[in-house]
Amino acid sequence: MSALPTSAVARNGVAPAARGDAQVPDLLLGGRLVVLTGAGLSTDSGIPDYRGPGSPARAPMTFGEFVSGTSARQRYWARSHLGWSRMRSASPNAGHRALAAIDPELLITQNVDGLHEAAGGRRVVALHGRISQVVCLTCRLTSSRAALASRMAAANPGYAEAHARVESRPDGDVDLDDTAGFVVPACEDCDGVLKPDVVFFGENVPAPRVQRCYGAVDALTARDALLVVGSSLTVMSGFRFVRRAARAGVPVVIVNRGATRGDDLASVTLHAGCSEFLAELAAARS
């Protein structure tokens, strides 16, 4: 076997074959695919990464903090209101479009930005929910984030303009400390507390989502593959699917700029750009 480029590592005797600027392993070309994506896939759409090279430090609000009191929710919603106005304008990039063309058996995303669906992805599980929806913690009514954004803008005139220069952060929010005066609207039906319909740290991913993902991974064989793109796999909600596939003898391919928690379980790891790699893969499978 010829020497591999420094950006590719073969494990279990599987080597990636060179195709263009990316390295597309042959084991991704013939069988069925389940794909798991992370924040690294959306960086080309202008959404910051969590743990990639140069990523800002992050201390996301936990569910416990969110429900602890008014000041915590003011802090969350003020930052999120500004970040949402930026995230909602993001468009799918070449990686999202390539995955829609590949049309895997299941596309599991840890992202909440909705860009896979916007690109035309058909079979998508948004593991952590979608930032475009809001849920009331009292009556459980779900509603549109865009509608809430309009209510927030009306309740906080000039707020977005006054903080237009604050830096965006990976969680769909911004780096802002002065949030005490922000007015947070309540549920229009019951006056309850509104929360983005996403999974916070301290919450569990809904069981039906997890079971659907397990089912797709369990249906793979040694002739198929689980492809991980743009995730460090630090969080167990995604890493568990890699462990499940590896235990069953299903090849795992990880494409990420930097080391991941799942590297020791992978058949091949590639340190490559997500969009470039997925475009090559889509072309190779077409």
C-alpha positions in Angstrom: 0.0 0.0 0.0 1.4 3.4 -1.0 2.0 6.0 1.7 -0.9 8.1 2.6 -0.9 11.9 2.6 -0.5 13.5 6.0 -4.2 14.5 6.0 -5.4 10.9 5.8 -5.1 8.1 8.3 -6.0 4.5 7.4 -7.1 2.0 10.1 -8.0 -1.6 9.9 -6.2 -1.9 6.6 -8.5 0.5 4.7 -6.8 3.2 2.7 -8.4 6.2 1.1 -8.1 6.5 -2.7 -7.1 9.9 -4.1 -9.8 11.6 -6.1 -9.2 15.3 -6.9 -8.1 17.4 -3.9 -10.0 15.3 -1.4 -9.4 11.7 -0.4 -12.5 9.5 -1.0 -12.2 6.1 0.6 -13.4 3.3 -1.7 -15.6 1.9 1.1 -17.9 5.0 0.7 -18.5 4.4 -3.0 -20.6 1.2 -3.3 -22.8 0.6 -0.2 -25.4 2.4 1.8 -24.5 5.4 3.9 -25.7 6.9 7.1 -24.2 10.3 7.7 -23.7 12.2 10.9 -22.9 15.9 10.6 -21.7 18.5 13.1 -21.0 22.2 13.3 -18.0 22.0 11.1 -20.3 21.5 8.1 -21.9 24.9 8.5 -18.8 27.0 8.9 -18.8 27.6 5.1 -22.3 29.1 5.6 -20.9 31.7 8.0 -21.9 29.9 11.2 -19.0 29.6 13.7 -17.7 26.2 14.7 -17.7 24.9 18.3 -14.3 23.2 18.6 -12.5 23.5 15.3 -9.2 25.4 14.8 -9.5 28.9 16.0 -13.0 28.4 17.5 -14.0 30.8 20.3 -14.3 29.4 23.8 -18.0 28.6 24.6 -20.0 28.2 27.8 -23.5 27.3 26.5 -26.4 27.9 28.9 -27.6 24.7 30.5 -31.3 23.9 30.9 -30.9 24.2 34.6 -29.6 27.8 34.2 -32.3 28.7 31.7 -35.1 27.8 34.1 -33.4 29.2 37.2 -34.8 32.7 36.8 -35.6 35.8 34.8 -32.1 37.2 34.6 -30.8 34.0 33.0 -33.5 34.0 30.4 -32.9 37.6 29.7 -29.2 36.8 29.1 -30.1 33.9 26.9 -32.8 35.6 24.8 -30.9 38.9 24.3 -27.9 37.1 22.9 -30.0 34.6 20.9 -32.2 37.3 19.5 -29.2 39.1 17.9 -27.7 35.8 16.8 -30.9 34.5 15.3 -31.2 37.5 13.0 -27.8 36.5 11.6 -28.2 32.7 11.5 -31.6 32.9 9.8 -29.9 34.6 6.8 -27.4 31.7 6.4 -27.7 29.7 3.2 -26.8 26.0 2.5 -23.2 25.6 1.3 -21.7 23.1 -1.2 -21.5 20.5 1.5 -25.2 20.7 2.4 -26.1 20.5 -1.3 -23.7 17.6 -1.9 -25.3 15.6 0.9 -28.8 16.3 -0.5 -27.6 14.9 -3.8 -26.0 11.8 -2.1 -29.3 11.3 -0.3 -28.1 8.9 2.4 -30.3 6.3 4.1 -30.4 8.7 7.0 -28.8 12.1 7.6 -28.3 12.7 11.3 -27.4 16.2 12.2 -26.3 17.7 15.5 -26.8 21.1 14.0 -30.0 23.2 14.7 -29.7 25.6 11.8 -32.0 23.8 9.4 -29.6 24.0 6.4 -29.8 20.4 5.5 -33.5 20.7 5.0 -33.1 24.0 3.1 -30.7 22.2 0.8 -33.3 19.6 0.0 -32.3 16.8 2.3 -35.1 14.2 2.4 -34.4 11.9 5.3 -33.0 14.1 8.1 -33.1 13.7 11.9 -32.3 17.0 13.6 -30.9 15.4 16.7 -30.9 18.5 18.8 -34.0 20.1 17.3 -34.3 23.3 15.1 -33.6 26.8 16.2 -36.5 27.9 13.9 -39.1 26.7 16.5 -40.0 27.8 20.0 -41.7 25.7 22.7 -43.6 26.9 25.8 -42.4 25.1 28.9 -45.9 25.3 30.4 -48.4 24.4 27.8 -45.9 22.8 25.3 -47.3 24.8 22.4 -44.7 25.1 19.6 -44.6 28.3 17.5 -42.4 30.0 14.9 -39.1 31.6 16.0 -39.6 34.2 13.3 -42.8 35.3 14.9 -41.1 35.5 18.3 -38.3 37.5 16.8 -40.8 40.1 15.6 -42.3 40.3 19.0 -38.9 40.7 20.6 -37.9 43.5 18.1 -41.1 45.3 19.0 -40.5 45.0 22.7 -36.9 46.1 22.4 -36.8 48.9 19.9 -33.3 49.8 18.7 -31.7 46.9 20.5 -30.3 45.1 17.5 -28.9 48.4 16.0 -27.3 49.3 19.3 -25.4 46.0 19.4 -24.8 45.4 15.7 -21.0 45.0 16.1 -21.0 42.2 18.7 -19.4 39.0 17.7 -21.4 35.9 16.6 -21.0 32.7 18.6 -21.5 29.0 17.5 -24.8 28.5 19.4 -26.7 30.9 17.3 -26.1 33.7 19.8 -23.6 36.6 20.3 -20.9 37.6 22.7 -22.8 40.1 24.9 -22.8 40.8 28.6 -25.2 43.8 29.0 -28.6 42.1 28.8 -30.4 43.1 32.0 -32.8 45.5 30.2 -33.9 43.0 27.6 -37.7 42.4 27.5 -38.6 38.7 27.0 -42.1 38.1 25.7 -44.1 35.2 27.3 -46.2 32.6 25.6 -49.2 34.2 23.9 -51.5 31.3 24.9 -50.7 30.8 28.6 -48.1 33.4 29.6 -45.6 30.6 30.2 -41.8 30.6 29.7 -40.7 30.3 26.0 -37.6 28.3 25.1 -36.1 27.4 21.7 -37.2 24.0 20.7 -33.7 22.6 20.9 -31.9 20.3 23.3 -29.9 22.2 25.9 -27.1 20.7 27.9 -28.8 19.0 30.8 -31.7 17.8 28.6 -32.1 14.5 26.8 -32.5 14.0 23.1 -36.1 12.8 22.6 -36.1 9.0 22.6 -37.9 8.6 19.2 -35.2 10.5 17.5 -32.5 8.4 19.1 -34.3 5.1 18.2 -34.7 6.2 14.5 -31.0 6.9 14.3 -30.1 3.6 16.0 -32.4 1.8 13.6 -30.6 3.3 10.6 -27.2 2.4 12.0 -28.3 -1.1 12.9 -29.5 -1.7 9.3 -25.9 -1.1 8.0 -23.6 -4.0 7.2 -19.9 -4.4 6.7 -20.5 -3.4 3.0 -21.9 -0.1 4.1 -20.6 2.8 6.1 -21.3 5.5 8.7 -19.8 8.8 7.6 -19.1 11.5 10.2 -18.5 15.0 8.8 -17.5 18.1 10.7 -17.9 16.8 14.2 -15.4 16.4 17.0 -17.8 13.8 18.6 -17.2 15.3 22.0 -20.9 15.1 22.9 -22.3 11.6 23.6 -25.5 12.3 21.6 -23.5 11.9 18.4 -20.6 9.7 19.5 -23.0 6.9 20.6 -23.8 6.2 16.9 -20.1 5.8 16.1 -19.7 3.3 19.0 -22.8 1.4 17.8 -21.5 1.1 14.3 -18.0 0.1 15.3 -19.3 -2.6 17.6 -21.3 -4.0 14.8 -18.4 -4.1 12.4 -19.7 -1.3 10.2 -16.9 0.8 8.7 -16.7 4.3 10.1 -15.2 7.2 8.1 -14.5 10.5 9.9 -13.9 13.8 8.0 -13.0 16.7 10.3 -10.3 19.4 10.6 -8.7 18.1 13.8 -8.8 15.1 16.1 -12.1 13.6 17.3 -13.3 11.4 20.1 -14.1 8.7 17.6 -10.8 8.5 15.8 -9.7 5.2 17.5 -13.0 3.6 16.3 -12.7 4.8 12.7 -11.6 2.8 9.6 -10.4 6.0 8.0 -10.0 9.5 9.3 -9.4 12.5 7.0 -8.4 16.0 8.0 -10.2 17.8 5.2 -12.7 20.5 4.5 -16.3 19.3 4.7 -17.6 21.0 1.6 -14.7 19.9 -0.6 -14.8 16.3 0.5 -18.6 16.0 0.1 -18.5 17.5 -3.4 -15.9 14.9 -4.3 -17.9 12.1 -2.7 -21.1 13.2 -4.5 -19.3 13.2 -7.8 -17.7 9.8 -7.2 -21.1 8.2 -6.2 -23.0 9.7 -9.1 
